Amino acid sequence: MVTFSFILWWIQIVLSILLVAAILFQQNEAGLGSAFGGSGGEGESSHTRRGGERLLFQATIVLAVLFALSILSSLFV
């Protein structure tokens, strides 16, 4: 019989793969210049997420919470 810890281990693997994919699919508008302290230029404007971008952002948050909960639950199993 398959134990709960074995199933939880596979759930964590699947969640981690999905979380990495969701993070990598998000668009980064900052560019490399802001990574080293530069600004994006004078034409900066605020960016609101819409449609698929917002759905992907919210799915990333849900996946991160589920992954954290699965890690915490594995400590008590």
Backbone atoms as SQL, in Angstrom:
CREATE TABLE atoms (id INTEGER PRIMARY KEY, chain TEXT, resi INTEGER, resn TEXT, atom TEXT, x REAL, y REAL, z REAL);
INSERT INTO atoms VALUES
  (1, 'A', 1, 'MET', 'N', 0.838, -1.191, 0.000),
  (2, 'A', 1, 'MET', 'CA', 0.000, 0.000, 0.000),
  (3, 'A', 1, 'MET', 'C', 0.878, 1.248, 0.000),
  (4, 'A', 2, 'VAL', 'N', 0.438, 2.220, -0.743),
  (5, 'A', 2, 'VAL', 'CA', 1.186, 3.466, -0.867),
  (6, 'A', 2, 'VAL', 'C', 0.918, 4.325, 0.363),
  (7, 'A', 3, 'THR', 'N', 1.988, 4.813, 0.981),
  (8, 'A', 3, 'THR', 'CA', 1.818, 5.631, 2.174),
  (9, 'A', 3, 'THR', 'C', 1.564, 7.085, 1.796),
  (10, 'A', 4, 'PHE', 'N', 1.055, 7.821, 2.771),
  (11, 'A', 4, 'PHE', 'CA', 0.738, 9.228, 2.542),
  (12, 'A', 4, 'PHE', 'C', 2.003, 10.039, 2.276),
  (13, 'A', 5, 'SER', 'N', 3.100, 9.697, 2.929),
  (14, 'A', 5, 'SER', 'CA', 4.338, 10.448, 2.725),
  (15, 'A', 5, 'SER', 'C', 4.865, 10.270, 1.298),
  (16, 'A', 6, 'PHE', 'N', 4.650, 9.097, 0.702),
  (17, 'A', 6, 'PHE', 'CA', 5.077, 8.870, -0.674),
  (18, 'A', 6, 'PHE', 'C', 4.232, 9.694, -1.644),
  (19, 'A', 7, 'ILE', 'N', 2.933, 9.754, -1.405),
  (20, 'A', 7, 'ILE', 'CA', 2.045, 10.569, -2.238),
  (21, 'A', 7, 'ILE', 'C', 2.382, 12.047, -2.077),
  (22, 'A', 8, 'LEU', 'N', 2.650, 12.463, -0.840),
  (23, 'A', 8, 'LEU', 'CA', 3.006, 13.852, -0.577),
  (24, 'A', 8, 'LEU', 'C', 4.309, 14.220, -1.275),
  (25, 'A', 9, 'TRP', 'N', 5.241, 13.287, -1.344),
  (26, 'A', 9, 'TRP', 'CA', 6.507, 13.521, -2.032),
  (27, 'A', 9, 'TRP', 'C', 6.268, 13.813, -3.512),
  (28, 'A', 10, 'TRP', 'N', 5.384, 13.056, -4.150),
  (29, 'A', 10, 'TRP', 'CA', 5.074, 13.296, -5.569),
  (30, 'A', 10, 'TRP', 'C', 4.303, 14.595, -5.765),
  (31, 'A', 11, 'ILE', 'N', 3.440, 14.917, -4.823),
  (32, 'A', 11, 'ILE', 'CA', 2.712, 16.181, -4.900),
  (33, 'A', 11, 'ILE', 'C', 3.685, 17.356, -4.843),
  (34, 'A', 12, 'GLN', 'N', 4.689, 17.257, -3.978),
  (35, 'A', 12, 'GLN', 'CA', 5.688, 18.320, -3.871),
  (36, 'A', 12, 'GLN', 'C', 6.497, 18.460, -5.157),
  (37, 'A', 13, 'ILE', 'N', 6.824, 17.364, -5.789),
  (38, 'A', 13, 'ILE', 'CA', 7.565, 17.422, -7.051),
  (39, 'A', 13, 'ILE', 'C', 6.742, 18.101, -8.130),
  (40, 'A', 14, 'VAL', 'N', 5.480, 17.721, -8.253),
  (41, 'A', 14, 'VAL', 'CA', 4.606, 18.309, -9.271),
  (42, 'A', 14, 'VAL', 'C', 4.392, 19.801, -8.993),
  (43, 'A', 15, 'LEU', 'N', 4.147, 20.156, -7.729),
  (44, 'A', 15, 'LEU', 'CA', 3.948, 21.563, -7.386),
  (45, 'A', 15, 'LEU', 'C', 5.204, 22.388, -7.645),
  (46, 'A', 16, 'SER', 'N', 6.366, 21.823, -7.369),
  (47, 'A', 16, 'SER', 'CA', 7.596, 22.580, -7.602),
  (48, 'A', 16, 'SER', 'C', 7.832, 22.817, -9.094),
  (49, 'A', 17, 'ILE', 'N', 7.554, 21.827, -9.916),
  (50, 'A', 17, 'ILE', 'CA', 7.709, 21.992, -11.369),
  (51, 'A', 17, 'ILE', 'C', 6.728, 23.039, -11.892),
  (52, 'A', 18, 'LEU', 'N', 5.478, 22.968, -11.442),
  (53, 'A', 18, 'LEU', 'CA', 4.476, 23.944, -11.869),
  (54, 'A', 18, 'LEU', 'C', 4.821, 25.353, -11.392),
  (55, 'A', 19, 'LEU', 'N', 5.369, 25.467, -10.175),
  (56, 'A', 19, 'LEU', 'CA', 5.733, 26.770, -9.637),
  (57, 'A', 19, 'LEU', 'C', 6.889, 27.380, -10.418),
  (58, 'A', 20, 'VAL', 'N', 7.875, 26.586, -10.741),
  (59, 'A', 20, 'VAL', 'CA', 9.002, 27.098, -11.531),
  (60, 'A', 20, 'VAL', 'C', 8.530, 27.531, -12.913),
  (61, 'A', 21, 'ALA', 'N', 7.653, 26.733, -13.529),
  (62, 'A', 21, 'ALA', 'CA', 7.136, 27.087, -14.852),
  (63, 'A', 21, 'ALA', 'C', 6.322, 28.376, -14.798),
  (64, 'A', 22, 'ALA', 'N', 5.491, 28.525, -13.769),
  (65, 'A', 22, 'ALA', 'CA', 4.673, 29.735, -13.643),
  (66, 'A', 22, 'ALA', 'C', 5.546, 30.969, -13.439),
  (67, 'A', 23, 'ILE', 'N', 6.629, 30.833, -12.679),
  (68, 'A', 23, 'ILE', 'CA', 7.525, 31.969, -12.466),
  (69, 'A', 23, 'ILE', 'C', 8.256, 32.322, -13.755),
  (70, 'A', 24, 'LEU', 'N', 8.701, 31.318, -14.489),
  (71, 'A', 24, 'LEU', 'CA', 9.450, 31.580, -15.713),
  (72, 'A', 24, 'LEU', 'C', 8.576, 32.147, -16.837),
  (73, 'A', 25, 'PHE', 'N', 7.277, 31.837, -16.834),
  (74, 'A', 25, 'PHE', 'CA', 6.392, 32.345, -17.879),
  (75, 'A', 25, 'PHE', 'C', 5.991, 33.794, -17.665),
  (76, 'A', 26, 'GLN', 'N', 6.212, 34.322, -16.478),
  (77, 'A', 26, 'GLN', 'CA', 5.846, 35.714, -16.236),
  (78, 'A', 26, 'GLN', 'C', 6.815, 36.633, -16.948),
  (79, 'A', 27, 'GLN', 'N', 6.282, 37.735, -17.451),
  (80, 'A', 27, 'GLN', 'CA', 7.104, 38.696, -18.168),
  (81, 'A', 27, 'GLN', 'C', 7.808, 39.599, -17.176),
  (82, 'A', 28, 'ASN', 'N', 9.048, 39.914, -17.466),
  (83, 'A', 28, 'ASN', 'CA', 9.809, 40.823, -16.628),
  (84, 'A', 28, 'ASN', 'C', 10.064, 42.090, -17.437),
  (85, 'A', 29, 'GLU', 'N', 9.472, 43.183, -17.009),
  (86, 'A', 29, 'GLU', 'CA', 9.625, 44.437, -17.736),
  (87, 'A', 29, 'GLU', 'C', 10.743, 45.296, -17.181),
  (88, 'A', 30, 'ALA', 'N', 11.373, 44.868, -16.095),
  (89, 'A', 30, 'ALA', 'CA', 12.392, 45.696, -15.475),
  (90, 'A', 30, 'ALA', 'C', 13.652, 45.754, -16.326),
  (91, 'A', 31, 'GLY', 'N', 14.019, 44.664, -16.920),
  (92, 'A', 31, 'GLY', 'CA', 15.231, 44.646, -17.726),
  (93, 'A', 31, 'GLY', 'C', 16.471, 44.466, -16.869),
  (94, 'A', 32, 'LEU', 'N', 17.595, 44.313, -17.505),
  (95, 'A', 32, 'LEU', 'CA', 18.837, 44.058, -16.793),
  (96, 'A', 32, 'LEU', 'C', 19.381, 45.307, -16.131),
  (97, 'A', 33, 'GLY', 'N', 19.063, 46.476, -16.656),
  (98, 'A', 33, 'GLY', 'CA', 19.592, 47.714, -16.089),
  (99, 'A', 33, 'GLY', 'C', 19.127, 47.963, -14.670),
  (100, 'A', 34, 'SER', 'N', 17.880, 47.647, -14.366),
  (101, 'A', 34, 'SER', 'CA', 17.382, 47.880, -13.018),
  (102, 'A', 34, 'SER', 'C', 17.905, 46.853, -12.035),
  (103, 'A', 35, 'ALA', 'N', 18.424, 45.749, -12.520),
  (104, 'A', 35, 'ALA', 'CA', 18.992, 44.747, -11.625),
  (105, 'A', 35, 'ALA', 'C', 20.256, 45.278, -10.956),
  (106, 'A', 36, 'PHE', 'N', 20.925, 46.214, -11.611),
  (107, 'A', 36, 'PHE', 'CA', 22.151, 46.783, -11.073),
  (108, 'A', 36, 'PHE', 'C', 21.946, 48.206, -10.563),
  (109, 'A', 37, 'GLY', 'N', 20.718, 48.589, -10.299),
  (110, 'A', 37, 'GLY', 'CA', 20.440, 49.884, -9.695),
  (111, 'A', 37, 'GLY', 'C', 20.066, 50.978, -10.665),
  (112, 'A', 38, 'GLY', 'N', 20.026, 50.702, -11.942),
  (113, 'A', 38, 'GLY', 'CA', 19.650, 51.731, -12.909),
  (114, 'A', 38, 'GLY', 'C', 18.147, 51.896, -12.970),
  (115, 'A', 39, 'SER', 'N', 17.724, 53.006, -13.508),
  (116, 'A', 39, 'SER', 'CA', 16.285, 53.218, -13.651),
  (117, 'A', 39, 'SER', 'C', 15.858, 52.821, -15.056),
  (118, 'A', 40, 'GLY', 'N', 14.560, 52.659, -15.220),
  (119, 'A', 40, 'GLY', 'CA', 14.034, 52.224, -16.504),
  (120, 'A', 40, 'GLY', 'C', 13.928, 53.334, -17.529),
  (121, 'A', 41, 'GLY', 'N', 14.204, 54.521, -17.167),
  (122, 'A', 41, 'GLY', 'CA', 14.100, 55.635, -18.105),
  (123, 'A', 41, 'GLY', 'C', 13.086, 56.650, -17.630),
  (124, 'A', 42, 'GLU', 'N', 12.929, 57.709, -18.432),
  (125, 'A', 42, 'GLU', 'CA', 12.025, 58.776, -18.025),
  (126, 'A', 42, 'GLU', 'C', 10.577, 58.449, -18.309),
  (127, 'A', 43, 'GLY', 'N', 10.318, 57.544, -19.213),
  (128, 'A', 43, 'GLY', 'CA', 8.951, 57.226, -19.575),
  (129, 'A', 43, 'GLY', 'C', 8.345, 56.106, -18.755),
  (130, 'A', 44, 'GLU', 'N', 8.713, 56.011, -17.487),
  (131, 'A', 44, 'GLU', 'CA', 8.197, 54.940, -16.648),
  (132, 'A', 44, 'GLU', 'C', 6.721, 55.178, -16.348),
  (133, 'A', 45, 'SER', 'N', 5.958, 54.117, -16.366),
  (134, 'A', 45, 'SER', 'CA', 4.553, 54.195, -15.994),
  (135, 'A', 45, 'SER', 'C', 4.200, 52.949, -15.209),
  (136, 'A', 46, 'SER', 'N', 3.139, 53.042, -14.447),
  (137, 'A', 46, 'SER', 'CA', 2.735, 51.882, -13.668),
  (138, 'A', 46, 'SER', 'C', 2.124, 50.838, -14.588),
  (139, 'A', 47, 'HIS', 'N', 2.254, 49.604, -14.180),
  (140, 'A', 47, 'HIS', 'CA', 1.791, 48.496, -15.007),
  (141, 'A', 47, 'HIS', 'C', 0.733, 47.721, -14.238),
  (142, 'A', 48, 'THR', 'N', -0.446, 47.564, -14.824),
  (143, 'A', 48, 'THR', 'CA', -1.480, 46.755, -14.203),
  (144, 'A', 48, 'THR', 'C', -1.591, 45.442, -14.964),
  (145, 'A', 49, 'ARG', 'N', -1.758, 44.375, -14.203),
  (146, 'A', 49, 'ARG', 'CA', -1.885, 43.063, -14.819),
  (147, 'A', 49, 'ARG', 'C', -3.324, 42.871, -15.289),
  (148, 'A', 50, 'ARG', 'N', -3.468, 42.348, -16.499),
  (149, 'A', 50, 'ARG', 'CA', -4.798, 42.114, -17.055),
  (150, 'A', 50, 'ARG', 'C', -4.834, 40.774, -17.749),
  (151, 'A', 51, 'GLY', 'N', -5.979, 40.159, -17.762),
  (152, 'A', 51, 'GLY', 'CA', -6.210, 38.943, -18.513),
  (153, 'A', 51, 'GLY', 'C', -5.337, 37.785, -18.072),
  (154, 'A', 52, 'GLY', 'N', -4.649, 37.209, -19.034),
  (155, 'A', 52, 'GLY', 'CA', -3.832, 36.034, -18.781),
  (156, 'A', 52, 'GLY', 'C', -2.665, 36.297, -17.848),
  (157, 'A', 53, 'GLU', 'N', -2.124, 37.510, -17.920),
  (158, 'A', 53, 'GLU', 'CA', -1.003, 37.862, -17.044),
  (159, 'A', 53, 'GLU', 'C', -1.448, 37.875, -15.583),
  (160, 'A', 54, 'ARG', 'N', -2.649, 38.407, -15.341),
  (161, 'A', 54, 'ARG', 'CA', -3.176, 38.432, -13.975),
  (162, 'A', 54, 'ARG', 'C', -3.498, 37.026, -13.489),
  (163, 'A', 55, 'LEU', 'N', -4.048, 36.198, -14.361),
  (164, 'A', 55, 'LEU', 'CA', -4.355, 34.817, -14.009),
  (165, 'A', 55, 'LEU', 'C', -3.088, 34.039, -13.668),
  (166, 'A', 56, 'LEU', 'N', -2.040, 34.246, -14.448),
  (167, 'A', 56, 'LEU', 'CA', -0.771, 33.577, -14.191),
  (168, 'A', 56, 'LEU', 'C', -0.158, 34.064, -12.879),
  (169, 'A', 57, 'PHE', 'N', -0.270, 35.348, -12.588),
  (170, 'A', 57, 'PHE', 'CA', 0.239, 35.908, -11.339),
  (171, 'A', 57, 'PHE', 'C', -0.485, 35.304, -10.138),
  (172, 'A', 58, 'GLN', 'N', -1.806, 35.222, -10.220),
  (173, 'A', 58, 'GLN', 'CA', -2.587, 34.660, -9.125),
  (174, 'A', 58, 'GLN', 'C', -2.341, 33.160, -8.984),
  (175, 'A', 59, 'ALA', 'N', -2.164, 32.458, -10.103),
  (176, 'A', 59, 'ALA', 'CA', -1.871, 31.026, -10.050),
  (177, 'A', 59, 'ALA', 'C', -0.508, 30.787, -9.414),
  (178, 'A', 60, 'THR', 'N', 0.440, 31.676, -9.645),
  (179, 'A', 60, 'THR', 'CA', 1.756, 31.551, -9.030),
  (180, 'A', 60, 'THR', 'C', 1.657, 31.684, -7.516),
  (181, 'A', 61, 'ILE', 'N', 0.836, 32.612, -7.054),
  (182, 'A', 61, 'ILE', 'CA', 0.642, 32.783, -5.614),
  (183, 'A', 61, 'ILE', 'C', -0.003, 31.543, -5.007),
  (184, 'A', 62, 'VAL', 'N', -1.022, 31.020, -5.669),
  (185, 'A', 62, 'VAL', 'CA', -1.698, 29.817, -5.170),
  (186, 'A', 62, 'VAL', 'C', -0.743, 28.637, -5.137),
  (187, 'A', 63, 'LEU', 'N', 0.046, 28.455, -6.192),
  (188, 'A', 63, 'LEU', 'CA', 1.011, 27.358, -6.223),
  (189, 'A', 63, 'LEU', 'C', 2.059, 27.499, -5.127),
  (190, 'A', 64, 'ALA', 'N', 2.502, 28.721, -4.872),
  (191, 'A', 64, 'ALA', 'CA', 3.494, 28.943, -3.821),
  (192, 'A', 64, 'ALA', 'C', 2.925, 28.606, -2.445),
  (193, 'A', 65, 'VAL', 'N', 1.679, 28.986, -2.199),
  (194, 'A', 65, 'VAL', 'CA', 1.044, 28.683, -0.917),
  (195, 'A', 65, 'VAL', 'C', 0.839, 27.176, -0.771),
  (196, 'A', 66, 'LEU', 'N', 0.370, 26.517, -1.831),
  (197, 'A', 66, 'LEU', 'CA', 0.184, 25.072, -1.775),
  (198, 'A', 66, 'LEU', 'C', 1.502, 24.340, -1.562),
  (199, 'A', 67, 'PHE', 'N', 2.556, 24.817, -2.210),
  (200, 'A', 67, 'PHE', 'CA', 3.862, 24.198, -2.032),
  (201, 'A', 67, 'PHE', 'C', 4.352, 24.370, -0.594),
  (202, 'A', 68, 'ALA', 'N', 4.179, 25.567, -0.039),
  (203, 'A', 68, 'ALA', 'CA', 4.590, 25.808, 1.346),
  (204, 'A', 68, 'ALA', 'C', 3.788, 24.948, 2.318),
  (205, 'A', 69, 'LEU', 'N', 2.504, 24.811, 2.072),
  (206, 'A', 69, 'LEU', 'CA', 1.672, 23.965, 2.930),
  (207, 'A', 69, 'LEU', 'C', 2.062, 22.497, 2.831),
  (208, 'A', 70, 'SER', 'N', 2.427, 22.052, 1.632),
  (209, 'A', 70, 'SER', 'CA', 2.839, 20.649, 1.495),
  (210, 'A', 70, 'SER', 'C', 4.165, 20.392, 2.191),
  (211, 'A', 71, 'ILE', 'N', 5.060, 21.375, 2.162),
  (212, 'A', 71, 'ILE', 'CA', 6.329, 21.239, 2.884),
  (213, 'A', 71, 'ILE', 'C', 6.082, 21.200, 4.385),
  (214, 'A', 72, 'LEU', 'N', 5.226, 22.093, 4.882),
  (215, 'A', 72, 'LEU', 'CA', 4.914, 22.099, 6.305),
  (216, 'A', 72, 'LEU', 'C', 4.217, 20.814, 6.735),
  (217, 'A', 73, 'SER', 'N', 3.326, 20.297, 5.910),
  (218, 'A', 73, 'SER', 'CA', 2.648, 19.055, 6.276),
  (219, 'A', 73, 'SER', 'C', 3.585, 17.859, 6.253),
  (220, 'A', 74, 'SER', 'N', 4.622, 17.918, 5.426),
  (221, 'A', 74, 'SER', 'CA', 5.577, 16.803, 5.396),
  (222, 'A', 74, 'SER', 'C', 6.425, 16.759, 6.666),
  (223, 'A', 75, 'LEU', 'N', 6.508, 17.879, 7.385),
  (224, 'A', 75, 'LEU', 'CA', 7.248, 17.874, 8.641),
  (225, 'A', 75, 'LEU', 'C', 6.523, 17.084, 9.725),
  (226, 'A', 76, 'PHE', 'N', 5.214, 16.998, 9.629),
  (227, 'A', 76, 'PHE', 'CA', 4.411, 16.344, 10.656),
  (228, 'A', 76, 'PHE', 'C', 3.964, 14.940, 10.261),
  (229, 'A', 77, 'VAL', 'N', 4.358, 14.465, 9.095),
  (230, 'A', 77, 'VAL', 'CA', 3.965, 13.116, 8.656),
  (231, 'A', 77, 'VAL', 'C', 5.088, 12.157, 8.913);
